[in-house]
Amino acid sequence: MQETNPELFPAAELTVEIVPGRKLTAKAAALYAAPFDHFETRPVEELRLGFDGIEGDFHAGATRRSGGREPWYPRGTEMRNERQLSLVAADELAIVAGRMGIAEIKPEWIGANLVIEGVPCLSMLPAGSLLFFKSGVTIKVDGQNKPCRLSGRSVAENARMADREAGALLFAKVAKRLRGLVAWVEKPGIIRSGEEISVRVPEQWIYQA
């Protein structure tokens, strides 16, 4: 349900719509961590999370260096690390694999840390959504993880595609809005495989003024 409150917005600005928040239940179906020197991950039974992310992980750190996703900064600018964790859904990866004409895309090929089960259209979960794990850990969604050629190249190589570069470009195209989410640690602790999650989707504002 969407609503616009005329008492809050003048008549000329009634293009702002408000979508109420909601709660969902989910599960951490699988966990993965990356060596400190490579973005591809490997299956683990638990993730030890601090305010810097996963201990010893390739993407751990309070800050990171800017890249192609941040054209407003010179490449290599130090900035806050909002990409500590990569979240994906098995059903979305299956769609991408089908579009690429390959049998599967394993989460570890694209550096995923958590496979989330039970959230419809996971990649469309809005920024600011909170995932409360039964263990007490909380992570906060920053936004969608835009597909890139680096991940695409990993998929093409692992799937043994005949043309690796074409596969990398294809992944970047067909995985749009299906690549999952990036998130950061709001409350540290230990996540275990199979753990229950309470997802809190915030009130959303559709800003069209």
N, C-alpha and C positions, 0 to 999 in steps of 0.2 A: 504494500500500500504506500502511495506517495501522497504528500500533502504540501501545500504552500500556505503559510500563515500570513494573511494580509496585515495583521497587526505588527509583524516584525519587518515586513518589506513594503515599501511604497508601491503603488499600483504599477509604476513604470518598471519595477524590478521583479515582477511576478514570474520570471522564468526560473527562479531558484526553487528546486524541489527537494524535499526532505524524505529520505527513505529510513524507516525505523530500524534500529539494530535488532539482532536476533542471536540466539545461541544454538550451536550445533554440537553433536558428539562425534568423535573420530577416534582413530587408533594409529599409533606409530607402528606400521606393519613391518618396516625394516629400517635398520640404521647402518650408516656408512661413515667412514672417516678417511681423510686423505693423508698420505705421507707429507712431511713438511716441504718436500721438493717437487711435488707433482699434483696437479689438480684432480686427476682421476682418483676415485675413492675405492674402498674395499669394505666388505661386510664386517660389522662388529656387533656385539651383543649389547653394548652400552656406550653412551656418549657422556663424557665428563665435561660439563659446560661451566665456564667462568664468564666474567664480564667481557673477556676478550674472545669468546667463542669456544670452540672445541680445543682442548689442550693439545698442543703440538700439531694442529691441523694446518694444511696449506693456506687456508683462508682465515686463520686466527689472527687476532690483533685488534686493538682499540681503534687503530687508524689503518688506512690503506693508501695506495697510490692511484691517482685518477688515470683513466684510460679513454678509450673511444666512446664510452657511454657518457662521458662528461666533457663535451666539446667546449664548454664554457670555461674550463681550466686548462692551462698548459699541461700536456701529458706528463705524468709523474708527480703532480702536485699532491702533497699529503692532505688527506681529508678523513673524516670520520668513516669507520668501517661499518656500513649498514648491511654488508653482504657476508656476514659471518656464517650463515647457514643457507643451504639450498634445499628446498622442499619440492617434491614431485609427487605425481599420482600415477599409478600403474595404468589406469584406463586412458589417460591422456598420452602417455608414452606409446601405448599401443596404436592410437590414432596416428601419431607422427610416423611410427614405423610403417604402418599401412600406406601412408602417403608417399613414403620413400621407397616402397617396394621391397622392404627387408622383413625378416621374420620377427625381430624384436629390437628394442633399445633397452639395454640394461641400465639401471640408475647410475651405477658406478662409472659408466662410460662418459657421462656428462657431469661428473663431480657432485652428484646428489648426496646429501647427508641423511635425509629422512624421506621415506615413502609414507605418505599420509593416506589413510584409507577411511572412507565414509563422508568425505566432503564433496558434494557435487560441484563440478567445474572448479576444481581447486585453484587453477591459475587465475581465476577471476575474483578470488577472495580479495577484498579491498585492503589497501594500505591502512595500518592501524589496528588490524585484527589481532587479537591476542589468543595464543594457544596455551592453555593451562594443563600441564601434564600432571597425572595422578601423583607423581613423586614430589611435586612442589615446584618444578621448573616452569618458568614462563618465558616464551619467546614472542616477539612482536614482528609482524609482517611489515616489511618496508615497501614491497611492491612486486610486480612481475619480474621474472628473470628473463630478459630478452635473449633469444637464441643468437649465438654468434658462430663464426666459422671455426673457431678453436674447438668448441664442443662438436660441431658438425664434422670436423676432420677426425675427431676421436671416434664418433659413431661410424663414419665411413671406413676407417681402418679396422675397427673391431668387428664390423659386419662384413668385412672383406669385399667391399664394393669395388667393382672393376675400375671406376673412375673416382678416385678419392677426393679430388678437388671439386668435381661436380657434386658429389655427395655432400661435401661440406657446405657448398652454396645452397643446395636443396634443403638441407636441415634448417639453415637460417631462415629460409622462406616459409616452409610448411609447419615449422614448430612455433610460429608466432601465436602468442596467447595460449600455448599448450606446454610451455617449457617449465612451468612451475613458478615458485616464488623464492625471493630472498628474504631473510629475516635476521634478527639480532637478539642476543640474550638480554632479557630484562631482569630475570631472577635466576641465578645460577643453581646448579645441582647436577644430578645424574639422571639421564633418560635411559630407559631400558626397552629393548625390543618387545613389541606387543602391548606397550603401555597405553592406557586410555587417555584421551585428550578431551577437554571441554573447550570448544572454540567460541569466542565471543566476537561477533561481527559488530563493529560500531555503527552508530547512526551515520548515514551517508548523505552528503549534500551534493546534489547535481547542479553545478554552478554554470549557468548559461547566460548570465547577465551581460 
